[in-house]
Amino acid sequence: GENIILEFDNNDQMPHNIVFTKPGAQKKVGQAADNMSVEPDAYEKNFIPDIPEVLFASPLVQAGQSYQMQFVAPKEKGEYPFICTFPGHWQIMHGIMLVK
């Protein structure tokens, strides 16, 4: 339930985002994002699926850019995955936010 400020610096050569999911939902969100690649407005939606498993998300952050996101962490203890939902990235670009 605490306020979080996350500074996301994209030091890569391509766009990335950071999307936090409900526990256990990493694969579902990642696959839904991959499926968006055929949609004409996928870039406008930042490859963020509009499904309830997505908790918090940044827009796509271009190479060399930064983005500061603010959100309230879940009150329920657990492991909350985060991924990059740019197509094909979620399987190697991921981590866990641990809520104690």
All heavy atoms as an XYZ file, in Angstrom:
792
protein
N       0.788     -1.205      0.000
C       0.000      0.000      0.000
C       0.827      1.264      0.000
O       0.278      2.333      0.179
N       2.134      1.163     -0.194
C       2.991      2.355     -0.162
C       3.101      2.991     -1.551
O       3.013      2.312     -2.572
C       4.386      1.993      0.340
C       4.396      1.569      1.790
C       5.808      1.333      2.306
O       6.749      1.970      1.815
O       5.943      0.501      3.201
N       3.335      4.308     -1.553
C       3.575      5.024     -2.807
C       4.951      4.664     -3.337
O       5.926      4.666     -2.591
C       3.479      6.528     -2.599
C       2.068      6.983     -2.335
O       1.130      6.489     -2.939
N       1.913      7.920     -1.427
N       5.021      4.371     -4.623
C       6.266      3.999     -5.277
C       6.550      5.012     -6.383
O       5.647      5.370     -7.147
C       6.180      2.586     -5.910
C       5.781      1.539     -4.870
C       7.463      2.226     -6.638
C       6.781      1.314     -3.783
N       7.795      5.444     -6.455
C       8.263      6.247     -7.582
C       9.384      5.452     -8.233
O      10.377      5.119     -7.587
C       8.766      7.626     -7.133
C       7.643      8.417     -6.476
C       9.355      8.390     -8.333
C       8.093      9.728     -5.854
N       9.200      5.120     -9.494
C      10.158      4.306    -10.226
C      10.714      5.122    -11.386
O       9.955      5.621    -12.219
C       9.482      3.045    -10.756
C      10.346      2.137    -11.613
C      11.371      1.410    -10.747
C       9.481      1.146    -12.357
N      12.023      5.273    -11.415
C      12.691      5.950    -12.531
C      13.152      4.879    -13.502
O      13.986      4.035    -13.158
C      13.882      6.751    -12.021
C      14.603      7.528    -13.083
C      13.875      8.787    -13.530
O      13.113      9.349    -12.727
O      14.063      9.192    -14.680
N      12.610      4.901    -14.713
C      12.938      3.903    -15.733
C      13.799      4.571    -16.795
O      13.338      5.444    -17.519
C      11.648      3.336    -16.326
C      11.854      2.342    -17.438
C      12.767      1.312    -17.316
C      11.106      2.424    -18.593
C      12.952      0.393    -18.334
C      11.271      1.506    -19.622
C      12.199      0.490    -19.487
N      15.074      4.198    -16.860
C      16.008      4.724    -17.846
C      16.217      3.667    -18.922
O      16.643      2.552    -18.624
C      17.362      5.049    -17.201
C      17.256      6.137    -16.157
O      16.529      7.125    -16.391
O      17.895      5.996    -15.104
N      15.927      4.020    -20.165
C      16.121      3.091    -21.268
C      17.475      3.380    -21.915
O      17.597      4.287    -22.730
C      14.996      3.207    -22.296
C      15.161      2.205    -23.409
O      16.102      1.424    -23.435
N      14.229      2.219    -24.351
N      18.472      2.600    -21.563
C      19.818      2.762    -22.104
C      20.074      1.837    -23.292
O      21.224      1.617    -23.660
C      20.854      2.506    -21.001
C      20.727      3.520    -19.893
O      20.529      4.700    -20.150
N      20.827      3.073    -18.663
N      19.027      1.288    -23.863
C      19.140      0.364    -24.988
C      18.978      1.131    -26.302
O      18.782      2.351    -26.308
C      18.076     -0.736    -24.846
C      18.364     -1.959    -25.692
O      19.480     -2.072    -26.239
O      17.465     -2.808    -25.821
N      19.001      0.408    -27.401
C      18.868      0.989    -28.731
C      17.448      0.889    -29.295
O      17.216      1.274    -30.430
C      19.839      0.290    -29.698
C      21.283      0.410    -29.287
C      21.760      1.858    -29.249
O      21.485      2.624    -30.157
N      22.443      2.229    -28.191
N      16.516      0.364    -28.503
C      15.142      0.210    -28.978
C      14.167      0.537    -27.851
O      14.574      0.625    -26.694
C      14.912     -1.206    -29.514
C      15.179     -2.302    -28.523
S      15.122     -3.966    -29.235
C      13.945     -3.860    -30.522
N      12.886      0.722    -28.157
C      11.923      1.061    -27.110
C      11.641     -0.111    -26.175
O      11.682     -1.271    -26.585
C      10.660      1.461    -27.884
C      10.791      0.858    -29.220
C      12.258      0.699    -29.492
N      11.353      0.242    -24.924
C      10.967     -0.733    -23.909
C       9.933     -0.077    -22.990
O       9.845      1.143    -22.906
C      12.157     -1.172    -23.059
C      13.232     -1.865    -23.808
N      13.082     -3.133    -24.330
C      14.488     -1.470    -24.136
C      14.193     -3.483    -24.946
N      15.064     -2.492    -24.848
N       9.187     -0.903    -22.292
C       8.301     -0.421    -21.238
C       8.475     -1.323    -20.023
O       9.254     -2.271    -20.047
C       6.841     -0.357    -21.703
C       6.262     -1.710    -22.062
O       6.828     -2.753    -21.788
N       5.097     -1.701    -22.692
N       7.750     -1.008    -18.989
C       7.733     -1.875    -17.805
C       6.279     -2.021    -17.390
O       5.571     -1.031    -17.210
C       8.633     -1.347    -16.675
C       8.700     -2.333    -15.515
C       8.239      0.038    -16.237
C       9.808     -2.054    -14.521
N       5.846     -3.270    -17.308
C       4.448     -3.590    -17.010
C       4.423     -4.547    -15.828
O       5.013     -5.628    -15.881
C       3.757     -4.226    -18.241
C       2.323     -4.610    -17.905
C       3.801     -3.285    -19.431
N       3.747     -4.154    -14.752
C       3.591     -4.991    -13.565
C       2.293     -5.774    -13.692
O       1.265     -5.230    -14.089
C       3.548     -4.129    -12.299
C       4.869     -3.495    -11.977
C       5.221     -2.277    -12.533
C       5.767     -4.114    -11.118
C       6.436     -1.685    -12.250
C       6.983     -3.535    -10.829
C       7.322     -2.313    -11.395
N       2.361     -7.058    -13.336
C       1.193     -7.920    -13.458
C       0.793     -8.499    -12.102
O       1.558     -8.445    -11.143
C       1.462     -9.097    -14.417
O       2.271    -10.078    -13.772
C       2.130     -8.643    -15.702
N      -0.376     -9.065    -12.083
C      -0.793     -9.817    -10.910
C       0.109    -11.040    -10.768
O       0.678    -11.511    -11.762
C      -2.253    -10.262    -11.049
C      -3.245     -9.119    -10.975
C      -4.670     -9.622    -11.098
C      -5.657     -8.479    -10.986
N      -7.046     -8.941    -11.133
N       0.249    -11.561     -9.553
C       1.066    -12.773     -9.371
C       0.607    -13.898    -10.305
O      -0.587    -14.142    -10.470
C       0.840    -13.141     -7.903
C       0.551    -11.829     -7.242
C      -0.267    -11.067     -8.264
N       1.585    -14.529    -10.945
C       1.284    -15.655    -11.821
C       0.775    -15.294    -13.199
O       0.455    -16.174    -13.987
N       0.705    -13.997    -13.531
C       0.101    -13.579    -14.798
C       1.111    -13.151    -15.857
O       0.725    -12.671    -16.928
C      -0.892    -12.451    -14.546
N       2.394    -13.332    -15.599
C       3.432    -12.892    -16.530
C       3.217    -13.463    -17.935
O       3.241    -12.736    -18.929
C       4.794    -13.308    -15.992
C       5.951    -13.025    -16.919
C       7.277    -13.441    -16.304
O       7.392    -13.582    -15.096
N       8.267    -13.640    -17.132
N       3.003    -14.754    -18.042
C       2.849    -15.400    -19.351
C       1.592    -14.907    -20.070
O       1.649    -14.608    -21.267
C       2.818    -16.917    -19.182
C       2.740    -17.670    -20.486
C       2.816    -19.173    -20.260
C       2.757    -19.926    -21.576
N       2.868    -21.377    -21.377
N       0.483    -14.818    -19.349
C      -0.768    -14.378    -19.974
C      -0.638    -12.969    -20.534
O      -1.045    -12.694    -21.662
C      -1.924    -14.445    -18.975
C      -3.251    -14.025    -19.574
C      -4.405    -14.188    -18.619
C      -5.712    -13.809    -19.309
N      -6.867    -14.019    -18.431
N      -0.048    -12.075    -19.750
C       0.122    -10.683    -20.204
C       1.110    -10.628    -21.363
O       0.880     -9.937    -22.358
C       0.565     -9.782    -19.036
C       0.899     -8.380    -19.531
C      -0.530     -9.712    -17.967
N       2.220    -11.362    -21.261
C       3.207    -11.370    -22.330
C       2.645    -11.884    -23.645
O       2.879    -11.302    -24.712
N       1.897    -12.960    -23.589
C       1.300    -13.509    -24.811
C       0.255    -12.562    -25.391
O       0.171    -12.398    -26.608
C       0.701    -14.882    -24.534
C       1.762    -15.944    -24.316
C       1.195    -17.296    -23.932
O       0.091    -17.410    -23.400
N       1.966    -18.345    -24.191
N      -0.513    -11.916    -24.524
C      -1.502    -10.945    -24.999
C      -0.808     -9.770    -25.683
O      -1.287     -9.265    -26.706
C      -2.372    -10.463    -23.838
N       0.326     -9.339    -25.141
C       1.092     -8.254    -25.761
C       1.637     -8.689    -27.116
O       1.577     -7.927    -28.092
C       2.219     -7.820    -24.833
N       2.181     -9.905    -27.194
C       2.682    -10.408    -28.477
C       1.568    -10.440    -29.523
O       1.790    -10.098    -30.686
C       3.267    -11.817    -28.323
C       4.642    -11.829    -27.676
O       5.262    -10.750    -27.518
O       5.096    -12.938    -27.311
N       0.375    -10.813    -29.107
C      -0.762    -10.882    -30.030
C      -1.161     -9.504    -30.555
O      -1.790     -9.397    -31.606
C      -1.962    -11.554    -29.370
C      -1.721    -13.023    -29.098
O      -0.862    -13.650    -29.712
N      -2.470    -13.588    -28.170
N      -0.792     -8.460    -29.830
C      -1.122     -7.099    -30.257
C      -0.303     -6.655    -31.465
O      -0.648     -5.664    -32.117
C      -0.885     -6.101    -29.114
C      -1.824     -6.250    -27.951
S      -1.430     -5.094    -26.628
C      -1.949     -3.533    -27.375
N       0.770     -7.362    -31.784
C       1.675     -6.910    -32.852
C       0.987     -6.788    -34.216
O       1.484     -6.069    -35.083
C       2.891     -7.828    -32.949
O       2.507     -9.121    -33.338
N      -0.141     -7.455    -34.407
C      -0.868     -7.358    -35.681
C      -1.926     -6.258    -35.660
O      -2.549     -5.984    -36.690
C      -1.515     -8.718    -36.054
C      -0.449     -9.785    -36.259
C      -2.524     -9.156    -35.010
N      -2.120     -5.622    -34.527
C      -3.125     -4.558    -34.412
C      -2.537     -3.233    -34.897
O      -1.409     -2.877    -34.531
C      -3.597     -4.420    -32.966
C      -4.304     -5.656    -32.444
C      -4.700     -5.544    -30.977
O      -4.615     -4.442    -30.402
O      -5.069     -6.580    -30.404
N      -3.284     -2.486    -35.698
C      -2.751     -1.227    -36.240
C      -2.480     -0.159    -35.173
O      -1.661      0.728    -35.393
C      -3.827     -0.763    -37.225
C      -5.063     -1.499    -36.836
C      -4.625     -2.777    -36.178
N      -3.123     -0.251    -34.026
C      -2.931      0.766    -32.981
C      -2.079      0.259    -31.814
O      -2.080      0.843    -30.732
C      -4.270      1.270    -32.464
C      -5.125      0.173    -31.856
O      -4.791     -1.022    -31.992
O      -6.146      0.518    -31.227
N      -1.309     -0.793    -32.042
C      -0.506     -1.386    -30.967
C       0.503     -0.399    -30.393
O       0.692     -0.340    -29.178
C       0.200     -2.633    -31.463
N       1.151      0.390    -31.254
C       2.111      1.381    -30.747
C       1.407      2.447    -29.924
O       1.919      2.879    -28.887
C       2.900      2.024    -31.883
C       4.151      1.268    -32.241
C       4.152      0.340    -33.277
C       5.330      1.470    -31.541
C       5.302     -0.357    -33.617
C       6.488      0.774    -31.867
C       6.464     -0.134    -32.898
O       7.608     -0.827    -33.219
N       0.226      2.865    -30.359
C      -0.544      3.856    -29.603
C      -0.916      3.313    -28.222
O      -0.995      4.071    -27.253
C      -1.812      4.241    -30.352
C      -1.573      5.019    -31.611
C      -2.837      5.224    -32.411
O      -3.945      5.199    -31.826
O      -2.722      5.404    -33.636
N      -1.124      2.006    -28.137
C      -1.462      1.360    -26.867
C      -0.215      0.921    -26.106
O      -0.321      0.284    -25.059
C      -2.365      0.148    -27.119
C      -3.731      0.523    -27.662
C      -4.566     -0.716    -27.901
C      -5.949     -0.366    -28.411
N      -6.746     -1.567    -28.702
N       0.977      1.247    -26.647
C       2.258      0.920    -26.010
C       2.443     -0.579    -25.785
O       3.178     -0.982    -24.889
C       2.416      1.688    -24.698
C       2.500      3.164    -24.927
O       3.496      3.663    -25.429
N       1.443      3.890    -24.565
N       1.760     -1.390    -26.575
C       1.803     -2.851    -26.443
C       1.412     -3.298    -25.030
O       1.936     -4.276    -24.520
C       3.174     -3.410    -26.842
C       3.461     -3.255    -28.306
C       4.198     -2.182    -28.778
C       2.965     -4.172    -29.218
C       4.449     -2.030    -30.130
C       3.213     -4.030    -30.574
C       3.957     -2.944    -31.031
N       0.477     -2.568    -24.429
C      -0.028     -2.915    -23.099
C      -1.438     -3.480    -23.270
O      -2.367     -2.752    -23.635
C      -0.038     -1.699    -22.157
C       1.374     -1.142    -22.016
C      -0.628     -2.082    -20.802
C       1.439      0.209    -21.328
N      -1.615     -4.767    -23.032
C      -2.941     -5.366    -23.192
C      -3.940     -4.776    -22.194
O      -3.597     -4.495    -21.049
C      -2.709     -6.848    -22.897
C      -1.248     -7.057    -22.856
C      -0.611     -5.737    -22.604
N      -5.143     -4.613    -22.644
C      -6.215     -4.104    -21.782
C      -6.908     -5.299    -21.122
O      -8.010     -5.694    -21.521
C      -7.197     -3.277    -22.606
C      -8.252     -2.613    -21.738
O      -8.052     -2.523    -20.504
O      -9.287     -2.183    -22.292
N      -6.203     -5.885    -20.150
C      -6.745     -7.033    -19.422
C      -6.526     -6.796    -17.925
O      -5.611     -6.054    -17.537
C      -6.104     -8.367    -19.880
C      -4.582     -8.344    -19.729
C      -6.497     -8.678    -21.321
C      -3.900     -9.667    -20.082
N      -7.352     -7.393    -17.079
C      -7.272     -7.106    -15.640
C      -5.985     -7.579    -14.967
O      -5.680     -7.141    -13.859
C      -8.494     -7.822    -15.054
C      -8.976     -8.753    -16.101
C      -8.471     -8.262    -17.418
N      -5.214     -8.424    -15.625
C      -3.965     -8.909    -15.033
C      -2.870     -7.846    -15.026
O      -1.877     -7.974    -14.324
C      -3.472    -10.162    -15.773
C      -4.295    -11.395    -15.507
C      -5.604    -11.453    -16.289
O      -5.842    -10.616    -17.191
O      -6.412    -12.359    -15.994
N      -3.038     -6.781    -15.815
C      -2.078     -5.664    -15.832
C      -2.411     -4.736    -14.673
O      -3.528     -4.227    -14.563
C      -2.135     -4.898    -17.171
C      -1.285     -3.638    -17.107
C      -1.696     -5.792    -18.317
N      -1.433     -4.499    -13.798
C      -1.637     -3.632    -12.642
C      -1.168     -2.201    -12.884
O      -1.906     -1.253    -12.626
C      -0.913     -4.200    -11.418
C      -1.372     -5.568    -10.938
C      -0.509     -6.033     -9.773
C      -2.842     -5.513    -10.540
N       0.070     -2.045    -13.337
C       0.675     -0.731    -13.569
C       1.562     -0.851    -14.791
O       2.150     -1.904    -15.024
C       1.569     -0.293    -12.391
C       1.024     -0.644    -11.042
C       1.598     -1.655    -10.291
C      -0.053      0.037    -10.508
C       1.104     -1.987     -9.047
C      -0.559     -0.293     -9.261
C       0.024     -1.309     -8.525
N       1.698      0.242    -15.545
C       2.529      0.176    -16.744
C       3.048      1.549    -17.126
O       2.379      2.567    -16.933
C       1.717     -0.407    -17.896
N       4.232      1.535    -17.699
C       4.780      2.740    -18.306
C       4.448      2.705    -19.796
O       4.202      1.634    -20.352
C       6.302      2.790    -18.125
O       6.949      1.906    -19.015
N       4.498      3.848    -20.448
C       4.416      3.817    -21.905
C       5.727      3.263    -22.460
O       6.677      3.029    -21.708
C       4.237      5.292    -22.279
C       4.883      6.032    -21.155
C       4.645      5.201    -19.926
N       5.789      3.061    -23.759
C       7.064      2.712    -24.379
C       8.018      3.884    -24.190
O       7.669      5.029    -24.461
C       6.890      2.439    -25.870
C       6.257      1.111    -26.248
C       5.998      1.064    -27.757
C       7.130     -0.052    -25.824
N       9.196      3.580    -23.715
C      10.223      4.595    -23.499
C      11.259      4.414    -24.603
O      11.828      3.330    -24.753
C      10.857      4.453    -22.102
C      11.949      5.489    -21.890
C       9.782      4.560    -21.010
N      11.459      5.458    -25.379
C      12.371      5.378    -26.514
C      13.821      5.276    -26.054
O      14.163      5.625    -24.924
C      12.193      6.598    -27.418
C      10.801      6.701    -28.036
C      10.429      5.474    -28.852
O      11.204      4.992    -29.665
N       9.214      4.961    -28.637
N      14.684      4.803    -26.939
C      16.110      4.640    -26.643
C      16.695      5.952    -26.133
O      16.437      7.022    -26.686
C      16.848      4.188    -27.899
N      17.439      5.860    -25.034
C      18.092      7.030    -24.461
C      17.183      7.932    -23.649
O      17.622      8.964    -23.152
N      15.925      7.560    -23.492
C      14.964      8.375    -22.747
C      14.705      7.783    -21.364
O      15.058      6.643    -21.087
C      13.645      8.471    -23.519
C      13.766      9.076    -24.892
C      14.085     10.548    -24.836
O      13.473     11.303    -24.100
N      15.070     10.957    -25.633
N      14.059      8.572    -20.513
C      13.678      8.135    -19.166
C      12.203      8.397    -18.956
O      11.608      9.248    -19.619
C      14.471      8.904    -18.106
O      15.830      8.654    -18.224
N      11.648      7.677    -17.998
C      10.247      7.872    -17.621
C      10.113      7.618    -16.130
O      10.651      6.630    -15.617
C       9.333      6.915    -18.396
C       7.880      7.093    -18.083
C       7.153      8.119    -18.657
C       7.231      6.241    -17.195
C       5.808      8.296    -18.367
C       5.887      6.407    -16.905
C       5.188      7.435    -17.485
O       3.868      7.610    -17.191
N       9.442      8.508    -15.449
C       9.191      8.320    -14.019
C       7.735      7.917    -13.841
O       6.833      8.653    -14.258
C       9.484      9.608    -13.242
C       9.400      9.415    -11.739
C       9.725     10.698    -10.990
O       8.890     11.589    -10.913
N      10.934     10.771    -10.475
N       7.534      6.757    -13.240
C       6.161      6.317    -12.997
C       5.896      6.264    -11.500
O       6.809      6.007    -10.710
C       5.852      4.981    -13.677
C       6.669      3.804    -13.252
S       6.350      2.301    -14.236
C       4.694      1.850    -13.778
N       4.671      6.567    -11.151
C       4.249      6.537     -9.756
C       3.026      5.647     -9.645
O       2.142      5.687    -10.492
C       3.908      7.948     -9.266
C       5.083      8.888     -9.307
C       4.722     10.279     -8.799
O       3.584     10.556     -8.445
N       5.700     11.157     -8.752
N       3.022      4.832     -8.588
C       1.863      3.972     -8.340
C       1.854      3.591     -6.874
O       2.831      3.788     -6.158
C       1.881      2.728     -9.243
C       3.108      1.867     -9.106
C       3.142      0.814     -8.199
C       4.231      2.091     -9.893
C       4.271      0.008     -8.075
C       5.351      1.293     -9.782
C       5.373      0.249     -8.871
N       0.751      3.050     -6.443
C       0.620      2.547     -5.079
C       0.797      1.037     -5.136
O       0.061      0.349     -5.847
C      -0.744      2.921     -4.460
C      -0.884      2.312     -3.074
C      -0.909      4.430     -4.407
N       1.794      0.538     -4.414
C       2.069     -0.902     -4.412
C       0.869     -1.661     -3.839
O       0.148     -1.145     -2.984
C       3.319     -1.196     -3.582
N       0.674     -2.874     -4.309
C      -0.417     -3.690     -3.758
C      -0.258     -3.869     -2.247
O       0.862     -3.911     -1.732
C      -0.259     -5.023     -4.477
C       0.503     -4.712     -5.716
C       1.408     -3.577     -5.349
N      -1.378     -3.978     -1.559
C      -1.351     -4.208     -0.112
C      -1.108     -5.679      0.214
O      -0.570     -6.006      1.256
C      -2.655     -3.739      0.517
C      -2.812     -2.236      0.483
C      -4.100     -1.796      1.154
C      -4.214     -0.281      1.068
N      -5.437      0.206      1.686
N      -1.501     -6.553     -0.696
C      -1.358     -7.993     -0.467
C       0.087     -8.427     -0.717
O       0.672     -8.126     -1.760
C      -2.302     -8.768     -1.386
C      -2.318    -10.250     -1.112
C      -3.341    -10.981     -1.964
O      -4.385    -10.390     -2.290
O      -3.076    -12.145     -2.300
N       0.646     -9.149      0.251
C       2.008     -9.653      0.114
C       2.088    -10.621     -1.055
O       1.131    -11.319     -1.361
C       2.450    -10.360      1.393
C       2.569     -9.453      2.584
C       2.956    -10.234      3.827
C       3.013     -9.306      5.033
N       3.403    -10.028      6.250
N       3.242    -10.628     -1.715
C       3.425    -11.574     -2.804
C       4.499    -11.139     -3.771
O       5.162    -10.116     -3.583
N       4.658    -11.939     -4.802
C       5.615    -11.668     -5.865
C       4.845    -11.181     -7.088
O       4.038    -11.920     -7.655
C       6.417    -12.923     -6.192
C       7.302    -13.365     -5.050
C       8.156    -14.577     -5.386
O       8.005    -15.161     -6.487
O       8.989    -14.927     -4.539
N       5.116     -9.951     -7.479
C       4.423     -9.317     -8.585
C       5.397     -9.189     -9.762
O       6.339     -8.393     -9.704
C       3.885     -7.944     -8.170
C       2.778     -8.052     -7.153
C       3.061     -8.217     -5.802
C       1.444     -8.014     -7.538
C       2.041     -8.342     -4.855
C       0.422     -8.132     -6.607
C       0.732     -8.295     -5.268
O      -0.273     -8.419     -4.349
N       5.191     -9.965    -10.825
C       6.103     -9.913    -11.965
C       6.043     -8.560    -12.676
O       5.001     -7.891    -12.684
C       5.580    -11.008    -12.897
C       4.738    -11.888    -12.049
C       4.160    -10.999    -10.993
N       7.170     -8.188    -13.270
C       7.175     -7.080    -14.219
C       7.903     -7.540    -15.478
O       8.823     -8.352    -15.417
C       7.765     -5.794    -13.638
C       9.186     -5.879    -13.166
C      10.243     -5.685    -14.037
C       9.463     -6.126    -11.833
C      11.555     -5.748    -13.592
C      10.765     -6.182    -11.369
C      11.821     -5.998    -12.262
N       7.417     -7.046    -16.619
C       7.948     -7.449    -17.914
C       7.985     -6.251    -18.848
O       7.335     -5.237    -18.606
C       7.098     -8.577    -18.554
C       5.646     -8.131    -18.766
C       7.150     -9.838    -17.717
C       4.768     -9.157    -19.482
N       8.741     -6.401    -19.927
C       8.648     -5.486    -21.065
C       7.697     -6.150    -22.052
O       7.904     -7.312    -22.430
C      10.017     -5.274    -21.702
S       9.935     -4.290    -23.231
N       6.670     -5.427    -22.476
C       5.682     -6.035    -23.364
C       5.890     -5.682    -24.832
O       5.031     -5.994    -25.667
C       4.243     -5.674    -22.946
O       4.092     -4.256    -22.949
C       3.913     -6.255    -21.579
N       7.017     -5.045    -25.180
C       7.329     -4.879    -26.597
C       7.412     -6.299    -27.174
O       7.980     -7.194    -26.538
C       8.644     -4.125    -26.776
C       8.870     -3.644    -28.173
C       8.266     -2.486    -28.629
C       9.683     -4.358    -29.032
C       8.468     -2.044    -29.923
C       9.895     -3.932    -30.331
C       9.292     -2.761    -30.779
N       6.846     -6.549    -28.351
C       6.742     -7.920    -28.865
C       8.049     -8.710    -28.773
O       9.102     -8.269    -29.212
C       6.317     -7.719    -30.318
C       5.535     -6.449    -30.283
C       6.262     -5.578    -29.289
N       7.920     -9.891    -28.167
C       9.033    -10.810    -28.036
C       9.958    -10.562    -26.864
O      10.840    -11.369    -26.591
N       9.781     -9.467    -26.150
C      10.707     -9.118    -25.078
C      10.384     -9.768    -23.736
O      11.278     -9.979    -22.924
C      10.761     -7.596    -24.889
C      11.443     -6.881    -25.995
N      11.859     -5.581    -25.872
C      11.785     -7.266    -27.254
C      12.430     -5.199    -26.996
N      12.386     -6.197    -27.854
N       9.133    -10.050    -23.480
C       8.723    -10.440    -22.124
C       9.392    -11.728    -21.636
O       9.552    -11.926    -20.437
C       7.196    -10.566    -22.032
C       6.604    -11.698    -22.822
C       6.205    -11.663    -24.124
C       6.341    -13.017    -22.361
N       5.704    -12.888    -24.502
C       5.781    -13.742    -23.435
C       6.515    -13.669    -21.141
C       5.385    -15.070    -23.329
C       6.130    -14.994    -21.040
C       5.571    -15.676    -22.115
N       9.808    -12.581    -22.539
C      10.398    -13.851    -22.120
C      11.818    -13.698    -21.575
O      12.283    -14.554    -20.829
C      10.365    -14.852    -23.262
C       8.941    -15.250    -23.605
C       8.871    -16.183    -24.795
O       9.781    -16.275    -25.604
N       7.758    -16.887    -24.912
N      12.505    -12.621    -21.950
C      13.868    -12.416    -21.436
C      14.005    -11.146    -20.597
O      14.980    -10.992    -19.876
C      14.910    -12.405    -22.579
C      14.607    -11.305    -23.581
C      14.996    -13.762    -23.251
C      15.707    -11.069    -24.597
N      13.046    -10.246    -20.696
C      13.103     -8.991    -19.945
C      12.014     -9.025    -18.879
O      10.872     -8.620    -19.124
C      12.927     -7.790    -20.877
C      14.013     -7.685    -21.922
S      13.845     -6.220    -22.953
C      14.319     -4.968    -21.758
N      12.369     -9.508    -17.700
C      11.380     -9.659    -16.651
C      12.055     -9.647    -15.287
O      13.274     -9.799    -15.179
C      10.577    -10.954    -16.840
C      11.429    -12.181    -16.955
N      11.904    -12.861    -15.852
C      11.910    -12.824    -18.033
C      12.626    -13.874    -16.260
N      12.659    -13.885    -17.588
N      11.245     -9.465    -14.271
C      11.728     -9.492    -12.895
C      10.548     -9.602    -11.950
O       9.403     -9.813    -12.378
N      10.828     -9.428    -10.677
C       9.797     -9.571     -9.637
C       9.867     -8.377     -8.684
O      10.938     -7.984     -8.250
C      10.028    -10.855     -8.808
C       9.911    -12.098     -9.671
C       9.099    -10.934     -7.600
C       8.518    -12.447    -10.112
N       8.700     -7.801     -8.391
C       8.577     -6.827     -7.315
C       8.056     -7.621     -6.110
O       6.966     -8.204     -6.177
C       7.600     -5.702     -7.672
C       7.350     -4.741     -6.516
S       6.242     -3.371     -6.905
C       4.689     -4.217     -7.194
N       8.823     -7.666     -5.057
C       8.449     -8.411     -3.862
C       7.744     -7.470     -2.882
O       8.331     -6.466     -2.458
C       9.674     -9.030     -3.202
C       9.438     -9.884     -1.967
C       8.539    -11.060     -2.285
C      10.774    -10.372     -1.425
N       6.511     -7.775     -2.561
C       5.744     -6.990     -1.587
C       5.707     -7.776     -0.295
O       5.232     -8.915     -0.253
C       4.308     -6.710     -2.098
C       3.496     -5.991     -1.034
C       4.350     -5.903     -3.385
N       6.281     -7.175      0.755
C       6.362     -7.859      2.061
C       5.361     -7.296      3.031
O       5.010     -6.186      3.015
C       7.760     -7.694      2.639
C       8.815     -8.407      1.816
C      10.145     -8.269      2.482
C      11.201     -9.074      1.761
N      12.466     -9.066      2.460
